[in-house]
Amino acid sequence: MRNVKNPNQRYIFDPWGEISPKRRQLLEAGWPGLFREHILPSIPVSKVSRYFDASMGRPTKELFAMLGALILQQAFDITDEETVQQFAFNIQWHYALNITEESDSAKYVCPKTLWSCRDVIAEHDLEDMIFQAGTDRLAQDFKVNTDKQRLDSVHIKSNMRRLGRIGIFSTVIHTFLKNLKRHHPELIGAVDKQIIGTYLTESAMSCFSRVKPSQSRKTLNDVSRDLFNLYAQFKGHADVADMYSFKMLARVLHEQCNLTGDADNPVEIKSPKEIASDSLQNPSDPEASYSGHKGQGYQVQVMETYSTSTEEEKALRLITHVQVEPAHQSDAKALIPAITSAEVAGLKPKEVLADSLYGSDDNCQEAEKHDVDVVAPVMGETKKGLSLIDFKMSEDGRVLACPLGHPPAKVKKKQRYSVGFDARVCDDCPERSRCPAKKGRKFYYLRFTEKHYRIARRRLYEQTEEFKDRYRWRAGVEATMSEYDRRTGVKHLRVRGFKAVKYCATLKALAVNIFRAAAIRMAGMIPEHELCPV
């Protein structure tokens, strides 16, 4: 049965009247007061309460306080047991969550209740609504200017062990045999006794952590053959093939091995370069993937507001978009979803600063359709010698002259531009070896597309002081990534699995917004000399 107490409800008598004035001022000016006034009323409880019966069953914990506690748990990066203690005894939490009663039903929550409520949110992707509702409220109340924003990604790790290839093979075999023995004990006797003795017990598995480097290739071949034999033995058994552990075993076989069809050597280990970056990294977290730059885990796309004005330098900077992705996902695919997400939330930017990976020509063209200007360097380096940017060109992309000032003799455009220069002039040109114009039957031709022209214009713009002055503000997002981890511990999570990782990372991003807003609120409500007396 649902138990909901409207946080906007007023009291006849002040329930916090017994707190001394100075302590009350600290509560009101700090994060507890901000949470109570801005975040708690914004929590979309109606989206969560639908998963509890309106009249049947035992009453839930008060849902505003319960969901608020889950946000604070991620904000302070604490365990379920520590959350129970804070919920029961911490006056800051009581003030923030509007808990005014002294009963156990109001101030006690068991770890199972935390787990159940968290599972409802993660299972139905409700953390996005919680983040957006809180962020929208802060943007509105603090009058945040969202015209200028910057985007970057940060690598995070779930609570999984880093396994090598031998570890992945042996772990999936061990897990499969353990589940086979539990669910189909009549079939375990059909498995080769050597395989059972090598993989089934924990003590036997420990030998794989002591493999010498000189023996690793032979060991990898042995475990791959054992894995293939198990797969071949049970792939035709419908009940076994439907087991999750067998599917993991089959996944590793197809990701890590080539099936040769040879009876004597049926399986061949793939070279590391052949293995896809989205291959299984650990059976305990099958959705984690691999980034060649940062390793195993996930990544989080983060977009935040910023200001270049001295008058607004103390204004609230808000994270407006957060999206969790597998680690192998390219940043190039993240820009347009971030802009679209911010646009739907009413926080659309007019200008976005980003790395070169985000600034592909396709992304810039798509962003223009949303009336967003992307400021990012062009990927790659210019070739040695002259290039398209050295030619004198008009605003509409017509070539007016070569780098030495000679006008073209012929200009033609179909799917691409074809600009011909007088062959007699080009033959005697001292820059001919460095020029991109190539000799044809009648002219020296410079051929390029509109995309090449746009990229050339961007490269030319990158050399200006205006671009350098605009783009220098992108570096500030690195401080945000540091704050994101330092305050909330997002880079090393206690959970595994995409849904759980997404839940934590999203609410931790909301926590950063809360802490930033609380700092501005406190600076405005309590004079500095009272906060730091001499």
HUVEN-V810541 format. One record per pair of residues at least 12 apart in sequence whose ideal C-beta (glycine too) atoms are under 8 Angstrom apart, sorted by sequence separation. I is the first residue (numbers start at 1). J is the second residue. D is the distance in Angstrom with one decimal. If there is no record, write none. Layout:
BEGIN
i-><I:I>
j-><J:J>
d-><D:D>
END
This chain:
BEGIN
i-><234:257:258:277:278:305:364:391:399:408:409:493:94:256:257:277:304:305:339:390:392:398:408:409:426:49:69:72:177:253:256:277:282:304:323:338:490:48:208:231:235:277:281:304:305:323:352:359:406:490:303:304:358:359:406:421:423:69:302:303:321:335:359:386:45:69:177:231:303:323:358:359:399:419:426:490:45:48:88:177:181:230:231:256:302:303:335:359:360:402:406:423:489:87:88:255:301:302:321:352:354:356:359:397:399:420:423:488:43:72:87:88:255:301:321:350:351:352:354:355:356:422:423:45:87:173:177:178:227:231:300:301:320:348:350:351:352:353:354:355:356:357:420:421:422:177:256:300:301:335:349:350:351:352:353:356:420:421:488:40:43:69:72:84:255:300:301:331:334:335:348:351:420:421:484:487:488:43:72:84:174:227:228:255:299:300:320:332:404:420:421:484:487:83:84:173:174:227:298:299:321:331:332:419:84:199:298:299:320:330:331:336:343:404:418:419:40:43:68:69:83:198:252:298:299:332:335:339:403:418:419:484:487:7:39:68:170:224:228:251:298:318:320:417:418:483:81:84:227:297:299:301:336:340:417:80:83:174:195:228:296:332:336:339:416:417:39:65:224:248:295:335:403:416:417:480:7:8:35:64:65:224:294:301:339:402:410:416:417:7:64:65:80:171:195:232:336:409:415:416:80:170:195:248:251:303:402:291:301:417:35:62:192:289:290:291:301:170:228:245:248:288:289:290:408:191:228:287:288:289:303:335:69:227:289:4:65:73:167:225:166:167:191:225:66:190:224:61:62:70:305:4:69:166:224:386:303:2:66:70:187:306:399:61:70:221:278:385:386:388:220:303:385:386:387:2:67:166:173:187:277:278:384:385:386:1:2:66:70:169:277:385:1:2:61:276:1:166:170:173:177:187:397:1:67:166:169:173:176:180:1:165:169:172:184:391:1:3:40:61:184:397:1:2:3:5:7:40:166:173:1:2:3:4:6:40:169:388:1:3:4:5:36:71:3:4:5:32:36:180:183:388:393:2:31:32:35:36:30:33:35:36:32:33:67:71:180:393:27:32:179:388:27:31:179:180:388:179:176:178:389:27:388:389:48:51:176:387:175:176:389:389:19:48:176:387:48:51:172:175:176:172:173:172:378:382:48:16:47:172:378:378:44:47:169:16:168:378:15:44:377:44:43:169:168:11:44:365:43:361:364:7:42:43:165:42:375:5:361:42:361:364:377:39:42:375:376:38:41:375:39:38:39:375:38:38:172:175:171:172:168:171:168:168:168:353:163:353:162:163:351:355:162:353:354:160:161:353:160:161:160:353:160:158:160:158:162:162:155:160:157:155:157:158:155:157:158:156:157:155:156:155:156:155:156:154:153:154:153:153:154:152:153:151:152:151:151:150:149:150:149:149:150:148:149:148:146:148:145:148:144:319:145:317:308:145:306:145:151:306:144:149:306:144:146:153:155:326:142:304:142:144:146:324:302:142:304:324:138:153:302:324:139:302:138:139:153:324:302:324:135:151:322:135:151:322:135:151:322:300:319:131:319:149:319:319:318:146:318:317:149:298:316:146:148:151:316:146:147:148:149:150:151:152:146:147:148:149:150:151:152:298:147:149:150:316:148:300:315:314:151:298:302:139:288:136:300:314:135:136:287:136:285:287:135:284:285:132:152:150:150:148:152:150:151:152:150:154:152:154:154:159:156:157:159:156:157:158:159:154:155:156:157:159:160:154:156:158:159:158:158:158:158:156:156:125:127:131:135:138:142:123:127:130:131:134:138:122:125:130:122:128:131:135:142:127:131:134:138:122:127:130:134:122:121:118:77:75:76:77:75:74:79:74:77:75:74:75:74:75:71:74:75:70:74:71:72:75:71:75:71:39:39:35:38:34:31:34:35:31:34:31:34:30:33:30:29:30:29:29:28:29:25:26:25>
j-><246:269:270:289:290:317:376:403:411:420:421:505:107:269:270:290:317:318:352:403:405:411:421:422:439:63:83:86:191:267:270:291:296:318:337:352:504:63:223:246:250:292:296:319:320:338:367:374:421:505:319:320:374:375:422:437:439:86:319:320:338:352:376:403:63:87:195:249:321:341:376:377:417:437:444:508:64:67:107:196:200:249:250:275:321:322:354:378:379:421:425:442:508:107:108:275:321:322:341:372:374:376:379:417:419:440:443:508:64:93:108:109:276:322:342:371:372:373:375:376:377:443:444:67:109:195:199:200:249:253:322:323:342:370:372:373:374:375:376:377:378:379:442:443:444:200:279:323:324:358:372:373:374:375:376:379:443:444:511:64:67:93:96:108:279:324:325:355:358:359:372:375:444:445:508:511:512:68:97:109:199:252:253:280:324:325:345:357:429:445:446:509:512:109:110:199:200:253:324:325:347:357:358:445:111:226:325:326:347:357:358:363:370:431:445:446:68:71:96:97:111:226:280:326:327:360:363:367:431:446:447:512:515:36:68:97:199:253:257:280:327:347:349:446:447:512:111:114:257:327:329:331:366:370:447:111:114:205:226:259:327:363:367:370:447:448:71:97:256:280:327:367:435:448:449:512:40:41:68:97:98:257:327:334:372:435:443:449:450:41:98:99:114:205:229:266:370:443:449:450:115:205:230:283:286:338:437:327:337:453:72:99:229:326:327:328:338:208:266:283:286:326:327:328:446:230:267:326:327:328:342:374:109:267:329:45:106:114:208:266:208:209:233:267:109:233:267:105:106:114:349:49:114:211:269:431:349:49:113:117:234:353:446:109:118:269:326:433:434:436:269:352:434:435:436:52:117:216:223:237:327:328:434:435:436:52:53:117:121:220:328:436:53:54:113:328:54:219:223:226:230:240:450:55:121:220:223:227:230:234:56:220:224:227:239:446:57:59:96:117:240:453:58:59:60:62:64:97:223:230:59:60:61:62:64:98:227:446:60:62:63:64:95:130:63:64:65:92:96:240:243:448:453:63:92:93:96:97:92:95:97:98:95:96:130:134:243:456:91:96:243:452:92:96:244:245:453:245:243:245:456:95:456:457:117:120:245:456:245:246:459:460:91:120:248:459:121:124:245:248:249:248:249:249:455:459:126:95:126:252:458:459:126:129:252:100:252:462:100:129:462:130:130:256:256:100:133:454:133:451:454:98:133:134:256:134:467:98:454:136:455:458:471:134:137:470:471:134:137:471:137:137:138:474:138:141:280:283:282:283:280:283:281:282:283:470:281:471:281:282:470:474:282:473:474:281:282:474:282:284:284:477:285:285:288:288:295:296:291:296:295:294:296:297:295:297:298:297:298:297:298:298:299:299:300:299:299:300:300:301:302:301:302:301:302:302:303:303:303:304:304:305:306:305:306:306:305:307:305:308:305:480:307:480:473:312:473:315:321:476:315:320:477:316:318:325:327:498:315:477:316:318:320:498:477:318:480:501:316:331:480:502:318:481:318:320:334:505:484:506:318:334:505:319:335:506:320:338:509:490:509:322:510:342:512:513:513:342:516:516:349:498:516:347:349:352:517:348:349:350:351:352:353:354:349:350:351:352:353:354:355:501:351:353:354:520:353:505:520:520:358:505:509:347:496:345:509:523:345:346:497:347:496:498:347:496:497:345:474:473:474:473:477:476:477:478:477:481:481:484:485:492:490:491:493:491:492:493:494:490:491:492:493:495:496:491:493:495:496:496:497:500:501:501:505:499:502:506:510:513:517:499:503:506:507:510:514:499:502:507:500:506:509:513:520:506:510:513:517:502:507:510:514:503:503:503:488:487:488:489:488:488:494:504:508:507:507:508:508:510:507:510:511:507:511:510:511:514:511:515:514:510:514:514:517:514:514:517:518:515:518:518:521:518:521:521:521:522:522:525:525:526:525:526:526>
d-><6.4:6.0:6.0:5.8:7.5:5.4:7.8:6.2:7.0:6.1:6.1:7.6:7.1:6.8:6.2:4.7:5.7:5.1:6.9:4.3:7.6:6.8:5.6:4.8:7.4:5.8:6.3:7.3:6.9:7.5:5.8:7.0:7.6:6.4:6.5:7.8:7.2:6.3:7.8:8.0:7.4:6.8:4.6:4.7:6.3:6.9:7.1:5.7:6.4:5.7:7.1:6.4:7.1:7.9:7.1:5.8:7.0:8.0:5.9:5.5:4.7:7.2:2.6:5.5:4.8:5.5:7.5:6.1:4.0:7.3:5.6:6.5:7.3:7.8:4.0:4.8:5.8:6.4:5.3:6.6:7.2:6.5:5.9:6.3:7.2:7.8:6.5:6.7:7.1:6.0:5.3:6.9:7.8:6.7:5.5:6.4:7.0:5.6:4.9:5.9:6.6:5.7:7.3:7.2:4.7:7.2:5.8:3.9:6.0:6.4:7.3:7.9:6.6:7.0:5.3:7.1:7.1:7.4:7.5:6.4:4.4:6.9:5.9:6.5:5.2:7.4:5.7:6.8:6.3:5.4:6.2:4.4:5.0:7.2:6.5:4.8:5.4:5.0:4.6:7.6:6.5:7.0:7.0:5.9:7.8:4.8:7.1:7.0:8.0:4.5:6.0:6.6:8.0:7.0:7.1:4.5:3.1:4.6:5.3:5.9:5.0:7.2:6.9:7.6:4.2:5.3:6.6:6.8:6.7:8.0:7.2:6.3:6.9:7.8:6.9:6.9:6.8:6.4:7.8:6.1:4.8:6.7:6.2:6.3:7.6:7.5:7.0:5.4:6.5:5.4:7.2:6.9:6.3:7.7:7.0:4.6:6.8:5.7:5.8:5.4:7.9:4.1:6.5:6.8:6.2:7.3:6.6:7.5:4.4:7.0:5.6:6.5:6.4:6.5:5.8:4.5:5.4:7.8:6.7:6.3:7.9:7.2:5.7:6.1:5.3:5.6:4.8:6.1:6.4:7.8:7.5:5.6:6.0:7.2:7.1:4.7:6.4:7.9:7.0:5.7:5.6:7.7:7.9:7.7:5.2:6.1:6.4:7.5:7.9:5.1:6.6:7.6:5.3:7.4:6.7:4.2:6.1:5.5:5.3:7.7:6.6:6.7:6.9:5.3:5.8:5.3:7.1:4.2:7.1:6.9:7.4:6.7:7.4:6.3:7.2:7.4:4.7:5.6:6.9:7.3:6.7:5.5:6.6:4.5:5.4:7.4:6.0:4.5:7.9:4.9:6.9:5.6:5.1:7.9:7.2:7.8:7.9:6.1:7.4:8.0:6.8:6.2:6.9:5.1:7.8:4.8:7.2:4.0:7.9:7.5:7.6:7.8:6.9:3.9:6.0:5.9:6.1:4.7:5.9:7.8:6.7:7.0:4.8:5.9:7.9:7.2:4.3:6.6:7.0:4.2:6.6:7.0:6.9:7.9:7.8:5.9:7.9:7.5:6.6:7.7:5.7:7.9:7.3:6.0:7.1:7.3:5.3:7.9:7.1:7.0:7.7:6.4:7.4:6.2:5.6:6.3:7.8:5.0:7.4:6.4:7.7:7.9:6.7:5.6:5.9:6.4:6.3:7.6:5.0:6.8:5.8:7.3:3.5:5.2:6.1:5.1:7.2:6.6:7.0:7.5:7.7:5.0:7.7:7.2:6.2:7.1:7.5:5.5:7.1:7.2:3.7:7.5:6.2:5.8:5.9:8.0:7.0:5.7:5.6:6.3:7.9:6.9:6.5:5.9:7.7:5.6:4.1:5.7:6.6:7.9:6.3:5.9:6.2:7.1:6.8:7.1:5.2:4.4:7.1:7.8:6.4:4.6:6.6:7.5:4.8:5.0:5.4:6.8:6.1:6.6:4.7:5.9:6.6:6.9:7.8:6.2:5.6:7.6:6.8:5.2:5.1:6.2:6.1:7.0:6.5:6.7:7.6:4.6:5.2:6.8:7.0:5.7:7.4:6.8:7.7:7.6:4.0:7.5:7.6:7.2:7.7:5.9:4.4:7.8:7.0:7.8:7.5:7.9:7.6:4.0:6.0:6.0:6.7:7.1:7.8:7.7:7.0:4.5:7.5:7.8:4.5:4.9:4.0:7.7:7.6:5.1:4.3:7.0:4.8:5.8:5.2:4.7:7.8:6.2:7.4:7.9:6.7:7.3:7.2:7.0:4.9:5.0:6.8:4.9:5.6:6.5:6.1:6.7:5.5:5.1:5.1:5.5:7.4:5.5:6.4:7.8:6.0:6.9:3.9:4.9:5.9:6.5:6.2:7.2:7.3:7.6:5.2:8.0:6.5:5.3:7.6:4.9:4.5:7.4:6.6:5.3:7.4:7.3:5.8:7.3:6.0:7.9:7.4:5.0:4.1:5.4:7.9:7.7:7.7:5.7:7.0:5.3:7.9:7.7:6.1:5.6:7.8:5.8:7.4:5.3:6.3:5.5:7.5:7.2:7.5:7.4:6.9:6.3:8.0:5.2:8.0:7.6:7.7:6.1:7.0:7.3:6.2:4.0:4.4:7.5:5.2:7.7:4.3:5.1:6.4:5.9:7.9:6.1:6.5:7.7:7.9:4.0:7.0:6.3:7.2:4.1:6.7:5.8:7.6:6.0:5.3:7.6:6.9:5.2:5.9:6.6:4.8:5.3:6.4:5.1:6.5:7.8:7.0:6.9:6.3:7.2:4.4:7.0:5.4:6.3:6.3:5.3:5.7:6.6:6.8:5.5:5.3:6.6:6.8:6.9:5.9:7.3:6.7:7.6:5.9:6.7:5.8:6.9:7.7:5.8:6.9:6.4:7.9:5.4:7.6:7.9:6.4:7.6:7.6:6.5:4.4:5.2:6.3:7.2:7.3:8.0:5.6:5.9:6.9:5.6:6.7:4.2:5.8:7.0:6.1:7.6:6.8:5.1:7.0:7.1:6.0:7.2:6.7:7.0:6.6:5.5:6.4:5.7:4.1:7.2:4.9:6.5:7.9:7.3:5.8:5.6:5.4:7.2:7.4:6.1:3.9:7.4:6.0:4.6:6.5:5.7:5.6:6.8:6.1:7.2:7.2:6.7:7.2:7.0:5.8:4.4:5.2:5.4:4.1:4.6:6.6:5.4:6.6:7.5:6.8:5.4:7.8:5.0:7.8:7.0:6.2:7.7:6.7:6.0:7.8:6.2:7.7:7.7:7.3:6.8:6.2:7.4:4.2:4.0:7.4:5.6:6.0:5.4:7.8:6.8:5.3:7.7:4.5:6.8:7.3:7.4:4.7:4.6:6.7:6.6:7.4:7.8:5.6:6.5:6.0:5.1:5.6:5.5:5.3:7.5:7.3:7.6:7.0:5.9:5.4:7.2:6.5:6.2:5.4:4.6:7.2:7.7:5.3:7.1:6.4:7.8:6.8:5.0:6.7:5.7:6.2:6.7:4.8:7.7:6.8:5.0:7.8:4.6:7.6:6.8:5.8:6.3:6.3:5.8:7.1:4.3:4.6:6.8:5.2:7.3:5.7:6.8:7.3:4.1:6.2:6.9:5.4:7.7:8.0:3.8:6.3:6.5:7.2:5.7:7.7:7.6:4.0:7.1:4.9:7.9:5.5:8.0:3.4:7.0:5.9:6.4:8.0:6.5:6.8:7.3:7.9:8.0:6.2:6.4:7.1:6.6:6.2:5.6:7.9:6.5:4.6:3.9:5.2:5.8:7.3:7.8:6.2:5.6:4.6:4.0:7.2:5.0:7.6:7.7:6.6>
END
